[in-house]
């Protein structure tokens, strides 16, 4: 693989979610350019203002909002790039010169961000470009985590109990969104329980399990903690490996829209008082009492899907 082809990497990032990633990418590769696509390069967070970014990164910071900015960012109207042709041509030029690019905006949700318009246009203009989404990366010194409400977290992390009751282990976690991440995934018990599975006084609703899973469900309910207070919450309680995301599955646990297929499910003693976040999020390895086993080179480049 040529040096040019390996440099044709683009990372679409929103600093409200990917701040640590942006900083690390810029530090790990001296050829990396920070392309600010905001129509107005201003933030209430001072370090993300144009002046601060220029002071930090010097000529490696480029404001491209005059061509790639969303003219309707302030009105909430449909995404409209100022001058897409000129802006995309500039990105192609940087990439062909051998500079990987961080495409910067402030949005948390890529699908609602004007980066979701810029990236396909860039791919059309330069089909060989490699687009690396932040969620596929595991930062050095961190692990990826998913927050799940109880009692589903308990069900996920006790596959042997579920199987002993005559049901297949719950190896699919339902979500209404997709993730490109694949690899080890730590399981966080959210602060709230699934209210529909408990009575008002906190007792587990046995009828739910019997209605959905018959006699095996009734047996399972008898093996589970019987009150909401007994379930660890706001805690990291286990881990699994996410190997796929599906829209259809024969598992009785799948209810859609998307199912995260999980293997190698393992519980461990709860690590309490850790806040969850939406979607897949990073947790410092130090929180889990484990060290960073990555090599310096691997850490510098990050890892995809591991």
Buried (B, 14 or more C-beta within 10 A) or exposed (E): EEEEEEBBBBBBBBBBBBBBBBBBBBEEBEEBBBBBBBBEBEBEEEEBBBEBBBEEBEEBBBBBBEBBBBBBBEEEEEBBBBBBEEBBEBBBEBBEEEBBBBBBBBBBEBEEBBBBBBBEBBBEBBEEBBBBBBBBBBBBBBBBBBBBBBBBBBBBBBBEBBEEBEBBBBBBBBBEEBBBBBBBBBBBBBEEBBEEBBEEEEEBBBEBBBEEBEEBBBBBBEEBEBEBEEBBBBBBBBBBBBBEBBEEBEBBBBEEEBBBBBEEBEBEEBBEEBEBEEBBBBBEBEBBEEEBEBEEEEBEBBBBBB
